[in-house]
């Protein structure tokens, strides 16, 4: 059976999305032991239509897209006439249109697509759909989900259409499943729980960053979106200095998504410019170093249902302090330090303990050992193979797979 695994544009600057997609690419090598994988990507005209690398076949979908433009134009012109007739004579709302992805499936013998990111496409070929969150529904007040005005509507239309049509829907945990079912008319038996795997760079080498690091520091890897809640960390650091006389350094990595200027302004106003370090982009090797040598990782995000950095921190034996939203509690379980993301004093309490109690770090790492063991034993590829096995049974009713 042939599976077309579709990737978004992947670059390190994209942050967590990039690292998890690169990790999935590595996991596919295990899946390929049972199913034939074609990795699909948008490469413009810089890459050939088909290539191979490390035993994997890559398809540049843009080449197919451009090549199919004349074919789609003439077919869709005919469809437009057909659609007009249906509306005129039968008042039918049906719309017929062609999809370049269906052409690709026909050309390459693809039985099912798997979108490893929340794509927005038209196709009739069966597909597996990955949805990391429905933040526009869960937290509609946040500007990243509503501004500009078309963004919320776009997300909503995409989710409703893609979730309804997907053969299988992948989400990270039961909290994510509940959010989908609470917000959309989706068949529950289509949803599969597939937690994130350990990110690929956790297995590689580490390298000390070229910028100067404090002797003790906390680490927060997150792009500067409002929902990532950097402000809570800044206020907690200011609170510790003011009330306890403790200087807690925090290293922030990640690109600006519109909220960095506000955070920098508050850092200056609260008088903690010497404690908050804006590191910007770092390499994967430097990222591993920052985790491995930190006093603790703070994950202040207000949006779940699950996230990647908490897994990286626990796997690399870095004490984790994380917001206690339901998705995070389900994802990380017992033994983790949780805090209220709207209360800086709640965060400061954990930071203070790790900085002042001699055995606090060792105790925190020991408390995380059970969840670390679960992370190490988990097989992402086995989950994907199981879902493909289910589809193969379905497909065998209409063709040989």
Number of C-alpha atoms within 10 A of each C-alpha: 17 17 22 25 23 20 21 17 12 16 12 14 16 14 18 18 19 16 21 20 20 18 17 20 17 14 18 21 17 15 19 17 10 12 16 17 21 22 23 24 18 19 16 14 11 10 15 14 16 14 12 11 7 6 8 15 14 21 24 20 23 20 18 17 18 13 12 17 12 11 13 18 13 12 14 17 12 13 17 15 11 15 19 16 13 15 13 10 8 9 11 12 9 10 12 12 15 18 16 21 21 16 19 19 20 12 10 14 13 22 19 21 25 24 22 21 17 18 16 13 12 14 16 12 18 19 22 23 23 23 20 20 20 20 20 19 16 15 15 14 12 14 18 19 22 18 12 10 10 11 15 19 14 14 18 15 12 16 19 15 14 21 24 16 17 21 19 24 27 26 24 22 21 20 21 23 20 13 16 24 14 10 12 14 11 17 13 13 9 14 23 19 15 20 20 22 19 26 20 18 18 20 12 9 11 18 13 14 16 8 7 9 15 14 9 14 22 27 25 24 26 21 24 21 19 19 20 19 21 24 22 22 24 23 20 21 28 26 18 20 16 13 8 10 10 16 19 23 21 26 21 21 21 21 20 13 12 13 20 19 12 13 19 17 11 16 20 13 11 15 15 20 17 12 19 23 18 15 16 15 18 18 14 18 17 18 21 23 18 28 26 22 18 22 24 29 28 30 27 26 23 20 20 22 26 27 21 17 20 24 21 25 26 26 25 19 21 26 30 29 22 24 25 19 19 15 20 24 18 15 21 25 12 13 16 21 20 22 22 16 23 14 13 20 19 16 26 21 13 19 23 18 13 20 19 11 9 10 11 17 21 13 13 20 21 14 16 22 15 15 19 21 12 12 19 11 9 15 16 18 18 14 16 18 18 12 15 21 15 11 20 17 11 12 16 10 9 8 9 8 13
